[in-house]
Amino acid sequence: MDEKALCDFFRRLDRRRFIDKSLAPMAGADQPLPIGHGQTISQPTLVVEMTRLLSPEANSKVLEIGTGSGYQTAFLAEFSGSVFTVEVIPDLSRAAQQSLGEMGYANINYLIGDGSTGWPEEAPFDRIMVTAAAGSLPGELVDQLAPGGRMVVPVGMPGDQVLLLVHKDSDGSIREEKVERVSFVELKGKYSWYNPAEG
């Protein structure tokens, strides 16, 4: 993707739109911040890095697991053709819809539910972004990734998580690339940390 355009958008996007007013003085800090319900908005540089790794294109159909505050969603909507974003916490989904709607994005589709199993009715997806850590690689998400697609997903338990870049080749084979150690909140649902589901 156009990394200059990505950096320009990062500088333009006001993080204060996505956090509580009481945290506004910390909006520019490169660190996660609480958004309620035990969830966080990710540190800005990590959002940029994950977007770069995902490398969405203008015609990409993107699935996002974990709408959260909507901050990462804005990056996806800016550089993709369409975004399908799933959030398990209704209050967060509604707040994100309001924030992103006020910004004028009309290419975002929202779903409230267990994002760890994706959005099968809308599959396949060219890109999949997961913004919470799964206990194991979610098999349903791999299945919903289109041939030639890529997925960015943190996998692992607290204190032992790695960010994976998953490629699905044209023949359907899967390649996993370990990018870096990370620390994310838990992906709720079937692929949560202590659920026996396996990818």
C-alpha positions as CSV (number, residue, x, y, z in Angstrom):
1,M,0.0,0.0,0.0
2,D,1.0,3.7,-0.2
3,E,2.9,4.1,3.0
4,K,3.1,7.9,2.6
5,A,-0.7,8.1,2.3
6,L,-0.9,5.8,5.4
7,C,1.4,8.1,7.4
8,D,-0.5,11.2,6.2
9,F,-3.8,9.7,7.3
10,F,-2.3,8.8,10.7
11,R,-1.3,12.4,11.3
12,R,-4.7,13.7,10.2
13,L,-6.9,11.3,12.2
14,D,-7.8,12.8,15.6
15,R,-7.6,10.0,18.2
16,R,-9.7,12.1,20.5
17,R,-12.8,11.2,18.4
18,F,-12.5,7.6,19.7
19,I,-11.8,8.0,23.5
20,D,-13.6,9.5,26.5
21,K,-13.2,13.2,26.9
22,S,-11.4,12.7,30.2
23,L,-8.6,11.0,28.4
24,A,-8.2,13.7,25.7
25,P,-4.9,15.0,27.1
26,M,-3.4,11.5,26.5
27,A,-4.7,11.1,23.0
28,G,-1.3,11.8,21.5
29,A,0.5,9.3,23.7
30,D,1.8,6.2,21.9
31,Q,0.1,3.8,24.3
32,P,-3.2,1.8,24.7
33,L,-6.0,3.6,26.5
34,P,-9.1,2.2,28.1
35,I,-12.4,2.5,26.3
36,G,-14.6,0.7,28.8
37,H,-15.8,-2.8,29.2
38,G,-12.3,-4.0,29.9
39,Q,-11.2,-3.1,26.3
40,T,-8.6,-0.7,25.0
41,I,-7.8,1.5,22.0
42,S,-4.5,0.2,20.6
43,Q,-1.3,2.3,20.6
44,P,-1.3,4.4,17.4
45,T,2.0,3.1,16.0
46,L,0.8,-0.5,16.3
47,V,-2.4,0.4,14.4
48,V,-0.3,1.9,11.6
49,E,2.0,-1.2,11.6
50,M,-0.9,-3.6,11.5
51,T,-2.6,-1.7,8.7
52,R,0.7,-1.7,6.7
53,L,1.0,-5.4,7.2
54,L,-2.5,-6.0,6.1
55,S,-1.9,-3.9,3.0
56,P,-5.5,-3.3,2.0
57,E,-6.2,-2.1,-1.6
58,A,-8.8,0.3,-3.0
59,N,-11.0,-2.6,-4.0
60,S,-10.3,-4.9,-1.0
61,K,-13.2,-6.4,0.9
62,V,-12.0,-6.4,4.5
63,L,-13.3,-8.2,7.6
64,E,-12.4,-6.6,11.0
65,I,-12.8,-8.7,14.2
66,G,-13.2,-6.3,17.1
67,T,-14.6,-2.9,16.2
68,G,-13.7,-1.5,19.6
69,S,-13.5,2.3,19.5
70,G,-13.5,2.3,15.7
71,Y,-10.0,3.8,15.5
72,Q,-8.5,0.9,13.5
73,T,-11.8,0.7,11.5
74,A,-11.2,4.2,10.3
75,F,-7.8,3.2,8.8
76,L,-9.4,0.2,7.1
77,A,-12.3,2.2,5.7
78,E,-9.9,4.9,4.4
79,F,-7.8,2.5,2.3
80,S,-10.3,-0.3,1.4
81,G,-13.3,-0.7,-0.8
82,S,-15.6,-2.1,1.9
83,V,-15.2,-3.0,5.6
84,F,-17.3,-5.6,7.5
85,T,-16.6,-5.1,11.2
86,V,-17.8,-7.3,14.1
87,E,-18.0,-6.3,17.8
88,V,-19.2,-8.5,20.6
89,I,-20.0,-5.5,23.0
90,P,-23.1,-3.6,21.8
91,D,-22.2,-0.3,23.5
92,L,-18.8,-0.2,21.8
93,S,-20.3,-1.0,18.4
94,R,-22.9,1.7,18.7
95,A,-20.3,4.3,19.8
96,A,-18.0,3.4,17.0
97,Q,-20.9,3.6,14.5
98,Q,-21.6,7.1,15.7
99,S,-18.0,8.3,15.5
100,L,-17.3,6.8,12.1
101,G,-20.7,8.0,10.7
102,E,-19.8,11.5,11.8
103,M,-16.6,11.2,9.8
104,G,-18.7,10.4,6.7
105,Y,-17.6,6.8,6.0
106,A,-20.3,5.0,4.0
107,N,-18.4,1.8,3.2
108,I,-18.6,0.2,6.7
109,N,-21.0,-2.6,7.6
110,Y,-21.5,-3.4,11.3
111,L,-22.4,-6.6,13.1
112,I,-22.8,-7.3,16.9
113,G,-21.8,-10.8,17.8
114,D,-19.0,-13.3,18.2
115,G,-16.3,-12.1,15.8
116,S,-14.0,-15.1,16.4
117,T,-16.1,-17.1,13.9
118,G,-16.1,-14.2,11.4
119,W,-19.0,-13.2,9.1
120,P,-19.6,-16.3,7.0
121,E,-22.6,-14.8,5.1
122,E,-20.3,-12.1,3.6
123,A,-17.2,-14.3,2.9
124,P,-14.8,-14.5,1.3
125,F,-12.7,-11.6,2.3
126,D,-9.5,-10.2,0.7
127,R,-8.2,-9.1,4.0
128,I,-8.9,-9.9,7.7
129,M,-7.8,-7.8,10.6
130,V,-8.1,-9.2,14.1
131,T,-7.7,-6.7,17.0
132,A,-7.8,-9.0,20.0
133,A,-5.6,-12.0,20.9
134,A,-7.0,-15.5,20.1
135,G,-6.0,-18.5,22.0
136,S,-5.3,-20.3,18.7
137,L,-5.5,-19.4,15.0
138,P,-9.3,-19.2,14.3
139,G,-10.1,-21.8,11.7
140,E,-13.3,-20.1,10.6
141,L,-11.4,-16.9,9.8
142,V,-8.8,-18.9,7.7
143,D,-11.7,-20.5,5.8
144,Q,-13.2,-17.1,5.1
145,L,-10.0,-15.6,3.7
146,A,-10.0,-15.5,-0.1
147,P,-7.2,-17.1,-2.1
148,G,-4.4,-14.5,-2.4
149,G,-5.6,-12.8,0.8
150,R,-3.9,-12.0,4.0
151,M,-4.8,-11.8,7.7
152,V,-3.2,-10.0,10.6
153,V,-4.0,-11.7,13.9
154,P,-2.4,-11.7,17.4
155,V,-2.3,-15.2,18.8
156,G,-1.4,-16.5,22.3
157,M,-2.0,-16.3,26.0
158,P,-1.3,-13.3,28.3
159,G,2.4,-12.6,28.3
160,D,3.1,-14.9,25.4
161,Q,1.5,-13.4,22.3
162,V,2.8,-13.1,18.8
163,L,1.4,-11.0,15.9
164,L,0.9,-13.3,12.9
165,L,0.7,-12.4,9.2
166,V,-1.2,-15.2,7.6
167,H,-1.1,-15.6,3.8
168,K,-3.5,-17.8,1.8
169,D,-1.9,-18.7,-1.5
170,S,-3.8,-19.1,-4.7
171,D,-4.0,-22.8,-4.2
172,G,-5.5,-22.4,-0.8
173,S,-2.3,-23.3,1.2
174,I,-1.6,-21.3,4.3
175,R,1.6,-19.6,5.3
176,E,2.2,-18.0,8.7
177,E,4.8,-15.3,9.4
178,K,5.6,-14.3,12.9
179,V,6.0,-10.5,13.0
180,E,6.6,-9.5,16.6
181,R,5.6,-10.0,20.2
182,V,2.5,-8.1,21.2
183,S,0.1,-7.7,24.1
184,F,-3.6,-7.6,23.3
185,V,-6.9,-8.0,25.2
186,E,-8.6,-11.4,24.8
187,L,-10.6,-12.2,21.8
188,K,-14.1,-13.1,23.2
189,G,-16.0,-16.1,22.0
190,K,-15.1,-19.5,20.5
191,Y,-11.4,-18.7,20.3
192,S,-10.9,-17.0,23.6
193,W,-7.9,-17.9,25.7
194,Y,-9.3,-20.7,27.8
195,N,-11.7,-22.2,25.2
196,P,-10.6,-25.6,23.9
197,A,-11.5,-24.6,20.3
198,E,-8.6,-25.2,17.9
199,G,-7.9,-23.4,14.6
